[in-house]
Amino acid sequence: MNMNDLPDNPYLLLTPGPLSTTKTVKGAMLRDWCTWDSDYNNLVQEIRARLVKLATKHVPEYTAVLMQGSGTFSVEAVIGSAVPREGKLLVLANGAYGSRIAQIAQVLGIATVIQDSGETSLPSLDKLEEMLARDQAVTHVAVVHCETTTGILNPIADIGEIVKKHDKVFIVDAMSSFGGMEMDISALNIDFLISSANKCLQGVPGFGLIIARTRELLKCGRRARSLSLDLYDQWETMEKHGGKWRYTSPTHVVRAFYQALLELEEEGGIPARSQRYRENQRCLAEGMAELGFQVLLDPSIQSPIITSFYFPDHPDFRFTVFYQTLKEQGFVIYPGKISHADTFRIGNIGDVHLEDIKRLLLAVKNSCYWVR
């Protein structure tokens, strides 16, 4: 089938994932694959190698593992496999996804302490330093890089420096940033980075990915608190059997992801994609401000991934009506997720370009029924 024959989407997804993908990524799923066949397993191995090269210049220090399920499955695989029975996890939380890491740890029976800085503030580095100096039982520290609850961008470089000063293992949920922001995880002192196929790498939902410092991953054997989410066993099987997954893998999704990686390379790699996302976000924030919308976060802590806006201060504004009006014009946005203010969110990642943001702004202008 010619890719141009695939139907167009009825609307553009302006979310932090799943997100709008190219027709060629979707078209890659039209072929069936056998999980035992060498063609497929070689593809998996190439994906793993490409991911490590995207993540760091220090390639020999790291390895990659793919894990079935949504990104949260991979977060749980890391938390449940990396922290030993006698270990203790410190979670830096400033949104729903940081809190979810803590919830995972608590459900798994892992000793957990939470440093909660609120939904619109960065974690206190002084407090982190103090907690690590005071609580010698902490073995691992986890934080979300881009907390899509608000769009806040946490200072993982500064956090990683403190974590390593105290000789702890550093876990970063980079679900909504990896592939869309330049980083070297070795320079950032990251031991386990977690992301997903359907975020900035612009694949489709179905599996998550973990890029791990190999020496730390080797310590995870027989630690897992789950059979299917055993990170070490998944990695060992892929290593020993040339890309084989332990259990049935999402073959169509994996093939689409490989195509997405090729398209990332064609775009100019992460630097070019990062620049596109930043331009999208700048245009979005400036254009919405001109239409009278106020952003939630200060620009100094705003990510280029998703932006939160306060509801207009007008008694006739109804988010459900606003949402539906935009959807009818070809755009789907996100409701807000913070507890102390009424907000909505607009993402600008995926197959989204500057002209799409400009079309969105025109649609928003046409949807401002409450000021007519």
VENFENSUL-V299941 format. One record per residue. N is the residue number from 1. RES is the residue in three letters. BURIAL is b if it has 24 or more other C-alpha atoms within 12 Angstrom, else e. Layout:
N&RES&BURIAL + N&RES&BURIAL
This chain:
1&MET&e + 2&ASN&e + 3&MET&e + 4&ASN&e + 5&ASP&e + 6&LEU&e + 7&PRO&e + 8&ASP&e + 9&ASN&e + 10&PRO&e + 11&TYR&b + 12&LEU&b + 13&LEU&b + 14&LEU&b + 15&THR&b + 16&PRO&b + 17&GLY&b + 18&PRO&b + 19&LEU&b + 20&SER&b + 21&THR&b + 22&THR&b + 23&LYS&b + 24&THR&b + 25&VAL&b + 26&LYS&b + 27&GLY&b + 28&ALA&b + 29&MET&b + 30&LEU&e + 31&ARG&e + 32&ASP&e + 33&TRP&b + 34&CYS&e + 35&THR&b + 36&TRP&e + 37&ASP&e + 38&SER&e + 39&ASP&e + 40&TYR&b + 41&ASN&b + 42&ASN&b + 43&LEU&b + 44&VAL&b + 45&GLN&b + 46&GLU&b + 47&ILE&b + 48&ARG&b + 49&ALA&b + 50&ARG&b + 51&LEU&b + 52&VAL&b + 53&LYS&b + 54&LEU&b + 55&ALA&b + 56&THR&b + 57&LYS&e + 58&HIS&e + 59&VAL&b + 60&PRO&e + 61&GLU&b + 62&TYR&b + 63&THR&b + 64&ALA&b + 65&VAL&b + 66&LEU&b + 67&MET&b + 68&GLN&b + 69&GLY&b + 70&SER&b + 71&GLY&b + 72&THR&b + 73&PHE&b + 74&SER&b + 75&VAL&b + 76&GLU&b + 77&ALA&b + 78&VAL&b + 79&ILE&b + 80&GLY&b + 81&SER&b + 82&ALA&b + 83&VAL&b + 84&PRO&b + 85&ARG&e + 86&GLU&e + 87&GLY&b + 88&LYS&b + 89&LEU&b + 90&LEU&b + 91&VAL&b + 92&LEU&b + 93&ALA&b + 94&ASN&b + 95&GLY&b + 96&ALA&b + 97&TYR&b + 98&GLY&b + 99&SER&b + 100&ARG&b + 101&ILE&b + 102&ALA&b + 103&GLN&b + 104&ILE&b + 105&ALA&b + 106&GLN&e + 107&VAL&e + 108&LEU&b + 109&GLY&e + 110&ILE&b + 111&ALA&b + 112&THR&b + 113&VAL&b + 114&ILE&b + 115&GLN&b + 116&ASP&b + 117&SER&b + 118&GLY&b + 119&GLU&b + 120&THR&b + 121&SER&b + 122&LEU&b + 123&PRO&b + 124&SER&e + 125&LEU&b + 126&ASP&e + 127&LYS&e + 128&LEU&b + 129&GLU&b + 130&GLU&e + 131&MET&b + 132&LEU&b + 133&ALA&e + 134&ARG&e + 135&ASP&e + 136&GLN&e + 137&ALA&b + 138&VAL&b + 139&THR&b + 140&HIS&b + 141&VAL&b + 142&ALA&b + 143&VAL&b + 144&VAL&b + 145&HIS&b + 146&CYS&b + 147&GLU&b + 148&THR&b + 149&THR&b + 150&THR&b + 151&GLY&b + 152&ILE&b + 153&LEU&b + 154&ASN&b + 155&PRO&b + 156&ILE&b + 157&ALA&b + 158&ASP&b + 159&ILE&b + 160&GLY&b + 161&GLU&b + 162&ILE&b + 163&VAL&b + 164&LYS&b + 165&LYS&e + 166&HIS&b + 167&ASP&e + 168&LYS&b + 169&VAL&b + 170&PHE&b + 171&ILE&b + 172&VAL&b + 173&ASP&b + 174&ALA&b + 175&MET&b + 176&SER&b + 177&SER&b + 178&PHE&b + 179&GLY&b + 180&GLY&b + 181&MET&b + 182&GLU&b + 183&MET&b + 184&ASP&b + 185&ILE&b + 186&SER&b + 187&ALA&e + 188&LEU&b + 189&ASN&b + 190&ILE&b + 191&ASP&b + 192&PHE&b + 193&LEU&b + 194&ILE&b + 195&SER&b + 196&SER&b + 197&ALA&b + 198&ASN&b + 199&LYS&b + 200&CYS&b + 201&LEU&b + 202&GLN&b + 203&GLY&b + 204&VAL&b + 205&PRO&b + 206&GLY&b + 207&PHE&b + 208&GLY&b + 209&LEU&b + 210&ILE&b + 211&ILE&b + 212&ALA&b + 213&ARG&b + 214&THR&b + 215&ARG&e + 216&GLU&b + 217&LEU&b + 218&LEU&e + 219&LYS&e + 220&CYS&b + 221&GLY&b + 222&ARG&e + 223&ARG&b + 224&ALA&b + 225&ARG&b + 226&SER&e + 227&LEU&e + 228&SER&b + 229&LEU&b + 230&ASP&b + 231&LEU&b + 232&TYR&b + 233&ASP&b + 234&GLN&b + 235&TRP&b + 236&GLU&b + 237&THR&e + 238&MET&b + 239&GLU&b + 240&LYS&e + 241&HIS&e + 242&GLY&b + 243&GLY&b + 244&LYS&b + 245&TRP&b + 246&ARG&b + 247&TYR&e + 248&THR&e + 249&SER&b + 250&PRO&b + 251&THR&b + 252&HIS&b + 253&VAL&b + 254&VAL&b + 255&ARG&b + 256&ALA&b + 257&PHE&b + 258&TYR&b + 259&GLN&b + 260&ALA&b + 261&LEU&b + 262&LEU&b + 263&GLU&b + 264&LEU&b + 265&GLU&e + 266&GLU&e + 267&GLU&e + 268&GLY&e + 269&GLY&b + 270&ILE&b + 271&PRO&e + 272&ALA&e + 273&ARG&b + 274&SER&b + 275&GLN&b + 276&ARG&b + 277&TYR&b + 278&ARG&b + 279&GLU&b + 280&ASN&b + 281&GLN&b + 282&ARG&b + 283&CYS&b + 284&LEU&b + 285&ALA&b + 286&GLU&e + 287&GLY&b + 288&MET&b + 289&ALA&e + 290&GLU&e + 291&LEU&e + 292&GLY&e + 293&PHE&b + 294&GLN&b + 295&VAL&b + 296&LEU&b + 297&LEU&b + 298&ASP&e + 299&PRO&e + 300&SER&e + 301&ILE&b + 302&GLN&b + 303&SER&b + 304&PRO&b + 305&ILE&b + 306&ILE&b + 307&THR&b + 308&SER&b + 309&PHE&b + 310&TYR&b + 311&PHE&b + 312&PRO&b + 313&ASP&e + 314&HIS&e + 315&PRO&e + 316&ASP&e + 317&PHE&e + 318&ARG&e + 319&PHE&b + 320&THR&e + 321&VAL&e + 322&PHE&b + 323&TYR&b + 324&GLN&e + 325&THR&b + 326&LEU&b + 327&LYS&b + 328&GLU&e + 329&GLN&b + 330&GLY&b + 331&PHE&b + 332&VAL&b + 333&ILE&b + 334&TYR&b + 335&PRO&b + 336&GLY&b + 337&LYS&b + 338&ILE&b + 339&SER&e + 340&HIS&e + 341&ALA&e + 342&ASP&e + 343&THR&b + 344&PHE&b + 345&ARG&b + 346&ILE&b + 347&GLY&b + 348&ASN&b + 349&ILE&b + 350&GLY&b + 351&ASP&b + 352&VAL&b + 353&HIS&b + 354&LEU&b + 355&GLU&e + 356&ASP&b + 357&ILE&b + 358&LYS&b + 359&ARG&e + 360&LEU&b + 361&LEU&b + 362&LEU&e + 363&ALA&b + 364&VAL&b + 365&LYS&b + 366&ASN&e + 367&SER&b + 368&CYS&b + 369&TYR&e + 370&TRP&e + 371&VAL&e + 372&ARG&e
